[in-house]
Amino acid sequence: MRSGNPIVPFVEGQGIMMLDGGLATELEARGHNLDGELWSAGLLLDAPEAVRQVHLDFLAAGADCITTITYQATVPGFSKHGLSENEAVDLMRYAVQIAVDARDEFWGDSVNRKDRLRPLVAASIGPYGAFLADGSEYTGDYEIDDDALYWFHRLRWHVLADGPADLLACETIPSKREAMVLLRLLGESPGRWAWLSFSCRDEAHLCDGSPLAEAARACDAEPGLMAVGVNCVPPAAVGRMIDELRKGTTKPVIVYPNSGERYSAAAKAWQGDPPEIDWDDASADWVERGVSGVGGCCRVSPETISGIRRKLVD
């Protein structure tokens, strides 16, 4: 039996749920190489302690929810690197346990419990295009049908849904049809909550061209969906995106944009200088527009999350 929406205690108790920032890019900023097809998931093999430390740093910065390093962790992806299905599944479970252990370590210190609610762990589920590592996660243009897409996601979904994470985070979803596949899987997990966060090509459309409001509307009837949102989008576009989401859903809305730089899928690199962003004013505007959760995605550091929390909560 599904208990109450996990975002509600944070909204009722402090006005907002604070999400974490860019886990993978923070690890990259600390000197870890993420150039391979496994991206951040490769650090489960190479540097799990570094992953735990970044989780702890985001918690210390004020995150009420941390996401696991499973965004690009899939059985087919690990299989390409010589791992068996059982080994791949064990690594995904390990990723969740790293985050849970970090949260429990943080919460075990009474100093960290002052004026805080117990933080949550969200098991990250990235799009099919992240596994392909060919840039299609930014277009949603996949050469497989919905049934094949379902079977691609199904094993990872159930591994994570059956684990100790508090919720599932479907992130950077570029197409309405992939969202519908993930909602089908959520329907197979009646005791679970999840959020679904889209990536967009402009302020009103998903990467595949579907209207953002229409995609949000298609999500609205799913009882296990705790929130709908956008992530890894430019901060300057978030305000309009919130308005579009609100046209389609009555569910809580969450937003966690990137730092505003442009990512080149071909070069697999962030390009240009980050724009000047007043995160205090921006996040206050997003709350004014009715969001229930705020955080950051790529290249958003613990320091930025700390500043947003001071503005919105403390």
Number of C-alpha atoms within 10 A of each C-alpha: 7 11 9 11 17 16 22 16 14 19 16 11 13 16 16 23 29 31 26 29 32 25 25 22 19 19 21 16 12 11 9 16 15 16 12 10 18 23 19 24 27 23 20 20 8 11 14 16 12 15 24 20 15 24 30 21 19 24 26 16 22 25 26 25 25 26 26 27 29 25 24 24 26 26 22 16 20 22 13 11 12 11 15 14 14 9 14 21 20 12 22 24 20 18 25 23 18 20 27 24 15 22 22 15 12 20 18 11 10 8 10 16 13 9 10 16 15 14 23 22 24 27 29 25 27 21 26 22 20 23 23 16 18 13 17 20 24 22 18 22 14 15 9 9 10 14 9 12 18 18 13 17 20 16 14 20 23 14 13 22 22 13 15 15 21 18 24 24 23 24 21 27 30 28 27 23 17 20 22 16 19 23 22 14 18 23 15 14 18 12 13 22 24 26 23 25 25 26 25 28 16 17 19 20 21 26 24 20 16 17 21 30 20 19 23 27 18 16 21 18 12 13 17 21 23 24 27 30 29 24 25 24 27 20 22 15 15 23 19 15 23 25 18 20 25 22 14 19 20 15 22 21 26 30 30 27 25 22 26 23 17 15 15 11 14 9 9 12 11 15 11 10 10 13 12 8 12 10 16 15 11 16 23 16 14 22 20 10 15 16 27 24 25 27 26 26 25 22 24 22 24 25 15 20 26 21 15 26 23 13 14 17 13 12
